[in-house]
Structures are given as structure tokens and as C-alpha cells.
Amino acid sequence: MSRDNPNSQTRKGVTADRIPPAAVESEMALLGALLVDRQFVPLASAIVTPKAFYAPPHEAIYTAIQAVYRAGGTLDKIAVAEYLRARGELERCGGTSYLSALMDSVQTATTAVYHAKVVRETAQLRELIAAAREIALRAYAQDEPAADLAADFASKMREATPATLGMPEKFGEVLAGNQAAPHIGHGLSYGIPRVNRVTNGMISGGVTILAGRPGAGKSAAAEIIAIVNASSCPVLYCALEMGARYTADRIGARLAGVAVAEYQRSGRAAQLCIEDPTSWFDLRLVGNEQRLDVHAIDDLVGATSPALTIVDQARHLAGWFERGARRSDLAPTEILHALAAVAKRRKTHMLILQQLNRDADGKRPSLGDLRDCGAFEEIADCVLLLHRPFDGQPEKDTIAEWIVAKNRRGPTCVTHASWNGVTMDYAELSDQENRDAPCCAERRFGRRHAS
């Protein structure tokens, strides 16, 4: 076997008559992306396991990446190579030159989730083929009742595709031991790398406003932000708009890469329980079943000490209890000031979701479309506006604009992301795709917001 071509080894499942489905290129792209950017390791681990890799060296490299990530140290090709060398597997995996080649082949690490899903899909196809072959041989033998074979076949079909229906049972083990916050510059990640580069992330004690029209995907964006950060630091998600259980199902469906309805039908409902913040992520979900107010959120933040607190949406907060006297007429600006005070006192970053004014429908959003925009500009460190051409039609795939309309720590900008209408998911476009995207920033927003 060549040192630089480890995939010349005998691959799993190869038979004399036919080569089974495989996606070696996607395996290589996934491994390279994880070596380039460690923040995608927990997301990939939620989708694909080491056994899903077709090439044995890729399985060994992926196992090494997960082990180094769990240890909480630096994740790079040197650390992975040392892990493989200690187990006598480095030569079999092509050496450090092959790890370098994997990294050099990556244009953007944001494709990691896509390639993980491709690897999982081909692995499931191989499992289905193996199960069907076994049942066929038993049927030819005519030693078992047809009904028993049919039941066994149905069971094997379900076992062959578990990843499409929910999270791996041991995903928590993949994340265990890594307590370092995913710092981008000096703050937490927005989940979109270009937004991170411009804003330097979310800082402790700060406030971000995430706004858009109904159907623009605000909650989807907030869930992505929660997932990215909760893999390595505490996150409190106040699901006031849709409730804790449905939000948990949306997160599970997003990681499984399927629609929410399919995820719920599978019977593998998400395990992110209100009373169990340790399931899978360091994420605590609370709903609005008990009419939360600002004091209740303050108490929750004090009890859980999250690095990030997400309020979806602030307009659903009950009147603020002023230590015994309930005020149901609390103005939105007062709620905003109160949440900002909580963020500063508790040293958490407060991400607040807001709807734009109704008269903003049909046009590109701006700061002026926020209710009480003066107060928002005064208090918020960053204001993100989401815009999709097909707002109100979430089933359509399209290109969305993430507009950094205010940035206290740097310039404003516009970046583009693809919107998956089935899984309700965002993914950043590459630099070239950003330049080629319709309605580019220079043409639509002028030089001030240019990419």
C-alpha cells in the first residue's frame, strides 16, 4: 500500500460481483473539514459514526479526530497523527502527508455537515444491501416461516437506518470532556463563519438582536447558534414562541437531517428535557407554559450560569413582576432594558429574537423596521436581520441574506446563506458563491454594506 494512498486497501463490503455504494470523496472532504475547523466535530458526530466510513483508514482517522476532540486539546493534523502513531495506525492511514492532503482539499469547512450526511446515506445503503442479502439466503434455504422472515427483514431495515430517525445514543460521550467555549475572536459563535469574522462573536454581558419577518427563519437561526455553542459551553434557550418540546424536536430533526414531521413520526423524539440539561448538549430548554417574566429568566440564568441565553421571542414574556407587584403593561423597551441588565449582571450574552414591523413586509429590512428601533440601537451590541425572498413559504429552497445592520465592535456587512426548506436549515455559501449570489450586497445595499 502506498503511504499517500491509504484507500488502496481492501474496503469494507467489497464482493467479487459488485462494489457496494460508497462516497470516498465525501469521506475525504468531511475529514479535511474537521481538521480545519473543530467546531463541526460535534455536529458531524451527531450524524455519522466511525463505522459508516467505507475506507478503513478514514474510519481510523475519524476515530482519532473524535478522541482528540474529547480530550479537549488542540485538534490539528499533528495531534491526530500522534494519536494514530501511538496506536500503530499512522502508516496504515497514509502518514502525515495524507492528513495534510485532506486539509488542503477543503475550500470551506462549512460543508462538513453536508458531507457527513452523504457518508451516512451510503453507509445505510450498504447496511440495507447486507441485510437483504442475508434474508435472501435464508429464504432460499426454506428453513423458516415466511412470516418470521418478513418480520426479521422489517426489523433489520429499521436497524440499518437509525441515524435518519434520531441522534446516536452515545452522542453525549462524543462531547464529554470538552469544556472549552468555541471562541471566535473573543466571543461565542453565530454559526455563520463570515458573521463571526466581522463581529468577533458574542461577548459576555452583551446583547444581540436577531430580527426578521414572520417565516424568515429566526428560530431556525437561533437553534443553529444554540447547537454550535452548546457542544462546549452552557446555553439556556427560552422557547417562548414554540415551546420547549417542539423546539427539542426541531433540534433533533435538524441534526438528523430530516423534516420535523418525519422525526416526530419516527418515535425517536428528542431527549433535550427541561429537567435534564445534560442530554447530548449542555443545553437547557424552557418553554412558556408558566408565563415566564424577566425575573424568572433572571433566576434561571443565575441557577444555570449559561454563557449564552436565547430568548425566542421577547414579546411573549409576561408582565414583569416587580418583586410581588405584577405589571402587565411593561413596554417592549422596558423588557429590552431589563434583559440587557440581566446579561450584564449575570455575565451571559443575551440573544433576543424580534419580529419586524408589519409594514416591513415586501421590502428588504433595515434598522428602521424594528419596533422602537432607537432603543434597540442604543442597547444592542449587534443587530442581525434575516431576509429571504420567499418569506412566508418556508418549504422553498432559496438564498437568504444575513445582514449585520449594527456592529458595535466593527463594520456592518451582508453575507448569504442557503436555506433548506425541508429541514429548515441555514448553511453559509462559499466566498465564490457569495459573490455570485443574486441581489449581492453592493448592488442591493450600497458600499456601506458591501461584502
C-alpha positions as CSV (number, residue, x, y, z in Angstrom):
1,M,0.0,0.0,0.0
2,S,1.3,3.5,-0.9
3,R,2.0,5.8,2.0
4,D,0.0,8.6,0.3
5,N,-2.8,6.4,-1.0
6,P,-4.3,4.6,2.0
7,N,-7.6,3.9,0.2
8,S,-5.9,1.3,-1.9
9,Q,-6.5,-1.1,1.0
10,T,-9.3,-3.7,0.8
11,R,-12.5,-1.8,1.5
12,K,-15.4,-3.0,3.6
13,G,-18.2,-4.9,1.9
14,V,-16.5,-5.5,-1.5
15,T,-17.7,-8.6,-3.2
16,A,-16.5,-10.4,-6.3
17,D,-19.5,-9.4,-8.3
18,R,-20.2,-5.8,-7.3
19,I,-18.8,-2.9,-5.5
20,P,-21.1,-1.5,-2.8
21,P,-22.2,2.1,-2.6
22,A,-19.5,4.4,-1.3
23,A,-18.7,8.1,-1.1
24,V,-14.9,8.2,-0.6
25,E,-14.6,11.8,-1.8
26,S,-17.2,12.9,0.7
27,E,-15.3,11.0,3.4
28,M,-12.1,12.9,2.5
29,A,-13.9,16.2,2.4
30,L,-15.5,15.6,5.8
31,L,-12.2,14.6,7.5
32,G,-10.5,17.6,6.0
33,A,-13.2,20.0,7.2
34,L,-13.0,18.6,10.7
35,L,-9.2,19.0,10.7
36,V,-9.6,22.6,9.5
37,D,-12.4,23.7,11.9
38,R,-13.0,21.7,15.1
39,Q,-16.4,23.4,15.8
40,F,-18.0,21.0,13.3
41,V,-16.9,17.8,15.1
42,P,-19.9,17.5,17.4
43,L,-22.3,18.2,14.5
44,A,-20.7,15.6,12.4
45,S,-20.6,13.1,15.3
46,A,-24.4,13.6,15.7
47,I,-24.8,12.4,12.1
48,V,-22.2,9.8,11.3
49,T,-20.3,7.2,13.3
50,P,-16.8,5.8,12.5
51,K,-18.3,2.5,11.2
52,A,-20.1,4.5,8.5
53,F,-16.8,5.1,6.7
54,Y,-16.2,2.9,3.7
55,A,-12.3,3.2,3.6
56,P,-10.8,1.6,6.7
57,P,-8.1,4.4,7.0
58,H,-10.9,7.0,7.0
59,E,-12.6,5.2,9.9
60,A,-9.4,5.2,11.9
61,I,-8.7,8.9,11.2
62,Y,-12.3,9.9,12.1
63,T,-12.0,7.9,15.4
64,A,-8.8,9.7,16.1
65,I,-10.4,13.1,15.5
66,Q,-13.2,12.3,17.9
67,A,-10.8,11.1,20.5
68,V,-8.6,14.2,20.3
69,Y,-11.7,16.4,20.4
70,R,-13.0,14.7,23.5
71,A,-9.6,15.2,25.2
72,G,-10.2,19.0,24.9
73,G,-6.7,19.7,23.5
74,T,-5.6,21.3,20.2
75,L,-7.2,19.5,17.2
76,D,-4.9,19.6,14.2
77,K,-3.1,17.1,12.0
78,I,-0.1,16.9,14.4
79,A,-2.4,15.8,17.3
80,V,-4.3,13.4,15.1
81,A,-1.0,11.9,13.7
82,E,0.3,11.4,17.3
83,Y,-2.9,9.6,18.3
84,L,-2.6,7.3,15.3
85,R,1.1,6.8,15.8
86,A,0.6,5.7,19.4
87,R,-1.7,3.0,18.2
88,G,0.4,1.9,15.3
89,E,-2.1,3.1,12.7
90,L,-0.4,6.2,11.2
91,E,1.4,4.3,8.4
92,R,-1.8,2.5,7.5
93,C,-3.6,5.8,7.2
94,G,-1.1,7.3,4.8
95,G,1.0,9.3,7.3
96,T,1.0,13.0,8.0
97,S,1.2,13.7,4.3
98,Y,-2.2,12.3,3.8
99,L,-3.6,14.3,6.6
100,S,-2.1,17.4,5.0
101,A,-3.7,16.4,1.7
102,L,-7.1,16.1,3.3
103,M,-6.8,19.6,4.8
104,D,-5.5,21.1,1.5
105,S,-8.5,19.8,-0.4
106,V,-11.0,21.8,1.7
107,Q,-12.3,25.1,0.3
108,T,-14.7,25.8,3.2
109,A,-15.3,23.8,6.4
110,T,-19.0,24.7,6.4
111,T,-19.6,21.7,4.0
112,A,-18.8,19.3,6.8
113,V,-22.5,18.6,7.7
114,Y,-23.4,18.0,4.0
115,H,-20.6,15.5,3.5
116,A,-21.4,13.8,6.8
117,K,-25.0,13.2,5.6
118,V,-23.6,11.8,2.3
119,V,-21.3,9.4,4.2
120,R,-24.2,8.3,6.4
121,E,-26.5,7.7,3.4
122,T,-24.1,5.5,1.6
123,A,-23.4,3.5,4.8
124,Q,-27.1,2.9,5.2
125,L,-27.3,1.7,1.7
126,R,-24.5,-0.8,2.4
127,E,-26.3,-2.0,5.5
128,L,-29.6,-2.4,3.6
129,I,-27.8,-4.5,0.9
130,A,-26.2,-6.7,3.6
131,A,-29.5,-7.2,5.4
132,A,-31.3,-8.0,2.1
133,R,-28.6,-10.5,1.1
134,E,-28.8,-12.3,4.5
135,I,-32.6,-12.5,4.3
136,A,-32.4,-13.8,0.7
137,L,-30.0,-16.6,1.6
138,R,-32.3,-17.6,4.5
139,A,-35.3,-17.6,2.2
140,Y,-33.6,-19.8,-0.4
141,A,-32.8,-22.3,2.4
142,Q,-36.6,-22.6,3.1
143,D,-36.0,-23.4,6.8
144,E,-38.1,-20.6,8.4
145,P,-41.7,-19.5,8.0
146,A,-42.2,-16.6,5.6
147,A,-43.9,-14.5,8.3
148,D,-40.8,-14.8,10.6
149,L,-38.5,-13.8,7.7
150,A,-40.7,-10.8,6.9
151,A,-40.7,-9.7,10.5
152,D,-37.0,-10.1,10.8
153,F,-36.5,-8.3,7.5
154,A,-38.5,-5.3,8.7
155,S,-36.5,-5.2,11.9
156,K,-33.2,-5.2,10.0
157,M,-34.5,-2.4,7.8
158,R,-35.1,-0.3,10.8
159,E,-31.8,-1.1,12.3
160,A,-30.0,-0.3,9.1
161,T,-31.2,3.4,9.1
162,P,-31.3,4.6,12.7
163,A,-29.4,7.8,12.0
164,T,-32.2,9.2,9.8
165,L,-34.6,8.9,12.8
166,G,-32.7,10.4,15.7
167,M,-29.5,11.1,17.4
168,P,-26.9,8.4,18.2
169,E,-27.4,7.0,21.7
170,K,-23.8,7.7,22.8
171,F,-23.5,11.2,21.3
172,G,-23.1,12.6,24.8
173,E,-19.9,10.6,25.1
174,V,-18.5,12.2,22.0
175,L,-18.9,15.6,23.6
176,A,-17.8,14.6,27.1
177,G,-14.6,16.2,28.4
178,N,-14.6,19.2,26.1
179,Q,-15.4,22.3,28.3
180,A,-13.6,25.0,26.3
181,A,-16.0,27.5,24.8
182,P,-15.9,27.8,21.0
183,H,-14.3,31.3,20.9
184,I,-14.4,33.2,17.7
185,G,-12.1,36.2,18.3
186,H,-13.2,36.9,21.8
187,G,-16.8,35.7,21.8
188,L,-19.2,32.8,21.0
189,S,-20.1,31.7,17.5
190,Y,-23.1,32.9,15.4
191,G,-22.8,29.7,13.4
192,I,-22.0,31.6,10.2
193,P,-18.3,32.0,9.9
194,R,-18.3,35.3,8.0
195,V,-20.6,36.9,10.6
196,N,-18.1,35.6,13.2
197,R,-15.2,37.2,11.4
198,V,-16.9,40.6,11.2
199,T,-18.3,40.7,14.7
200,N,-15.7,38.7,16.6
201,G,-18.6,36.7,18.1
202,M,-20.9,37.2,21.0
203,I,-19.2,38.7,24.1
204,S,-20.1,38.1,27.8
205,G,-22.6,40.6,29.1
206,G,-23.6,41.8,25.6
207,V,-26.9,41.8,23.7
208,T,-27.6,40.7,20.1
209,I,-30.9,41.3,18.4
210,L,-31.9,38.7,15.7
211,A,-34.9,40.0,13.7
212,G,-36.8,39.2,10.6
213,R,-40.3,39.0,9.2
214,P,-42.6,36.0,10.0
215,G,-41.2,32.9,8.2
216,A,-37.8,34.4,7.7
217,G,-36.2,31.6,9.8
218,K,-35.3,33.4,13.0
219,S,-36.0,30.4,15.3
220,A,-34.0,28.1,12.9
221,A,-31.0,30.5,13.1
222,A,-31.3,30.6,16.9
223,E,-31.3,26.8,17.0
224,I,-28.2,26.6,14.9
225,I,-26.5,29.1,17.2
226,A,-27.6,27.1,20.2
227,I,-26.3,23.8,18.8
228,V,-22.9,25.2,17.8
229,N,-22.2,26.7,21.2
230,A,-23.9,24.1,23.4
231,S,-21.4,21.5,22.3
232,S,-18.9,23.1,24.6
233,C,-20.4,25.7,26.9
234,P,-23.8,26.1,28.8
235,V,-26.7,27.5,26.8
236,L,-30.1,28.5,28.1
237,Y,-32.8,28.5,25.4
238,C,-36.1,30.2,26.4
239,A,-38.5,28.8,23.7
240,L,-41.4,31.2,24.3
241,E,-42.6,31.1,20.7
242,M,-42.9,27.4,20.1
243,G,-42.4,25.7,23.4
244,A,-39.6,23.5,24.8
245,R,-40.8,20.1,23.4
246,Y,-41.4,21.3,19.8
247,T,-38.1,23.2,19.8
248,A,-36.4,20.0,21.0
249,D,-37.9,18.0,18.2
250,R,-36.8,20.7,15.7
251,I,-33.2,20.5,17.0
252,G,-33.3,16.6,16.8
253,A,-34.7,16.8,13.3
254,R,-32.0,19.3,12.2
255,L,-29.2,17.1,13.4
256,A,-30.8,14.0,11.9
257,G,-31.2,15.9,8.6
258,V,-34.9,15.2,8.2
259,A,-38.1,17.2,8.4
260,V,-39.6,17.7,11.8
261,A,-42.8,15.7,11.0
262,E,-40.7,12.7,9.9
263,Y,-38.6,13.0,13.0
264,Q,-41.7,13.0,15.2
265,R,-43.3,10.1,13.4
266,S,-40.2,8.0,13.9
267,G,-40.9,7.7,17.6
268,R,-37.4,9.0,18.4
269,A,-38.4,12.3,20.0
270,A,-35.6,14.5,21.2
271,Q,-34.3,13.9,24.7
272,L,-33.5,17.5,25.5
273,C,-35.8,17.6,28.5
274,I,-36.5,20.7,30.6
275,E,-35.3,18.9,33.7
276,D,-32.2,17.3,32.1
277,P,-29.8,19.8,30.8
278,T,-27.0,17.2,30.2
279,S,-28.6,15.3,27.4
280,W,-26.4,15.4,24.3
281,F,-25.5,19.1,24.7
282,D,-25.0,21.5,27.6
283,L,-28.4,23.0,26.6
284,R,-31.3,23.7,28.8
285,L,-34.7,24.3,27.1
286,V,-37.5,26.1,28.9
287,G,-41.0,26.9,27.4
288,N,-43.5,29.5,28.3
289,E,-46.0,27.1,29.9
290,Q,-45.8,29.0,33.2
291,R,-45.8,32.5,31.6
292,L,-42.2,33.5,32.2
293,D,-41.3,37.0,33.1
294,V,-37.9,38.8,33.2
295,H,-37.4,37.9,36.9
296,A,-37.9,34.2,36.1
297,I,-35.3,34.4,33.3
298,D,-33.0,36.2,35.7
299,D,-33.4,33.4,38.2
300,L,-32.8,30.7,35.5
301,V,-29.7,32.4,34.3
302,G,-28.5,32.7,37.9
303,A,-29.1,29.0,38.5
304,T,-27.6,27.6,35.3
305,S,-24.8,30.2,34.6
306,P,-25.1,29.9,30.8
307,A,-22.5,31.5,28.5
308,L,-25.4,32.2,26.1
309,T,-29.1,32.9,26.8
310,I,-31.5,32.9,23.9
311,V,-35.0,34.5,24.2
312,D,-37.4,33.5,21.5
313,Q,-39.3,35.8,21.4
314,A,-39.2,38.7,24.0
315,R,-42.8,39.8,23.0
316,H,-44.1,36.6,24.7
317,L,-42.7,37.5,28.1
318,A,-45.4,38.0,30.7
319,G,-45.6,41.3,32.6
320,W,-42.6,41.9,34.7
321,F,-43.1,41.0,38.4
322,E,-41.6,43.8,40.4
323,R,-41.0,41.6,43.4
324,G,-44.6,41.0,44.2
325,A,-46.5,43.6,42.2
326,R,-47.2,42.4,38.7
327,R,-47.1,44.9,35.8
328,S,-48.8,43.5,32.7
329,D,-48.2,46.8,30.8
330,L,-44.4,46.6,30.5
331,A,-43.3,48.3,27.3
332,P,-41.0,46.4,24.9
333,T,-38.3,48.9,25.6
334,E,-38.5,48.2,29.3
335,I,-38.3,44.5,28.7
336,L,-35.2,45.0,26.5
337,H,-33.5,47.2,29.1
338,A,-34.3,44.6,31.8
339,L,-32.9,41.7,29.7
340,A,-29.8,43.7,29.0
341,A,-29.4,44.3,32.7
342,V,-29.6,40.6,33.3
343,A,-27.0,39.9,30.7
344,K,-24.6,42.4,32.2
345,R,-25.2,41.3,35.8
346,R,-25.0,37.6,35.1
347,K,-22.2,37.8,32.6
348,T,-24.1,35.9,29.9
349,H,-24.7,37.0,26.3
350,M,-28.3,37.7,25.6
351,L,-29.6,36.8,22.1
352,I,-33.1,38.2,21.7
353,L,-35.4,37.3,18.7
354,Q,-37.7,40.0,17.5
355,Q,-40.2,40.4,14.7
356,L,-40.0,43.4,12.3
357,N,-42.8,45.8,11.9
358,R,-45.6,44.5,9.6
359,D,-45.2,47.3,7.2
360,A,-41.7,45.9,6.5
361,D,-43.4,43.1,4.5
362,G,-42.3,43.0,0.9
363,K,-39.1,45.0,1.3
364,R,-35.6,44.5,2.4
365,P,-35.3,45.0,6.2
366,S,-33.4,47.8,7.9
367,L,-32.9,49.0,11.4
368,G,-35.8,51.4,10.9
369,D,-38.2,48.3,10.6
370,L,-37.6,47.3,14.2
371,R,-40.2,48.4,16.7
372,D,-38.6,51.1,19.0
373,C,-35.5,51.0,16.8
374,G,-33.9,53.7,18.8
375,A,-33.8,51.7,22.0
376,F,-32.6,48.6,20.1
377,E,-29.7,50.6,18.6
378,E,-28.8,52.1,22.0
379,I,-28.7,48.8,23.9
380,A,-27.7,46.1,21.3
381,D,-24.1,45.3,20.6
382,C,-25.1,43.7,17.3
383,V,-28.3,43.6,15.2
384,L,-28.7,40.8,12.7
385,L,-31.6,41.0,10.2
386,L,-32.6,37.9,8.2
387,H,-34.2,38.3,4.8
388,R,-35.4,35.7,2.3
389,P,-37.1,36.4,-1.0
390,F,-39.7,33.7,-0.2
391,D,-40.6,34.7,3.3
392,G,-43.8,33.0,4.4
393,Q,-43.1,30.0,2.2
394,P,-40.6,28.0,4.3
395,E,-40.9,24.9,2.1
396,K,-39.0,26.6,-0.7
397,D,-35.2,26.3,-1.0
398,T,-33.6,29.7,-1.6
399,I,-30.8,32.1,-0.8
400,A,-31.1,34.1,2.4
401,E,-29.3,37.3,3.4
402,W,-27.8,37.7,6.9
403,I,-27.5,41.4,7.4
404,V,-25.2,42.7,10.1
405,A,-27.1,46.0,10.4
406,K,-25.3,47.2,13.6
407,N,-22.0,46.1,14.9
408,R,-20.6,47.9,17.9
409,R,-17.2,46.2,17.5
410,G,-16.6,46.6,13.8
411,P,-18.1,47.1,10.3
412,T,-21.5,46.1,9.0
413,C,-21.9,43.6,6.2
414,V,-24.1,41.2,4.3
415,T,-23.5,37.6,3.8
416,H,-25.5,34.9,2.0
417,A,-26.6,31.5,3.2
418,S,-28.6,28.7,1.6
419,W,-32.0,27.9,3.1
420,N,-33.1,24.2,3.1
421,G,-36.9,24.3,3.1
422,V,-37.3,20.7,4.3
423,T,-35.0,20.7,7.3
424,M,-35.4,24.5,7.9
425,D,-31.7,24.9,8.0
426,Y,-29.1,27.5,7.0
427,A,-25.7,26.9,5.6
428,E,-23.2,29.6,4.6
429,L,-22.2,29.9,1.0
430,S,-18.5,29.8,-0.1
431,D,-16.8,33.1,-1.0
432,Q,-17.3,32.5,-4.7
433,E,-21.0,31.6,-4.2
434,N,-21.4,34.8,-2.1
435,R,-20.0,36.8,-5.0
436,D,-22.3,35.0,-7.5
437,A,-25.4,35.1,-5.2
438,P,-28.4,37.1,-6.6
439,C,-29.0,40.5,-5.1
440,C,-25.4,40.9,-4.0
441,A,-24.6,43.4,-1.3
442,E,-23.0,46.1,-3.5
443,R,-26.0,46.1,-5.8
444,R,-28.7,46.0,-3.2
445,F,-27.3,47.7,-0.1
446,G,-24.6,50.1,-1.4
447,R,-20.9,50.3,-0.5
448,R,-21.6,50.6,3.3
449,H,-22.9,47.1,3.5
450,A,-20.8,45.5,0.8
451,S,-19.4,42.1,1.3
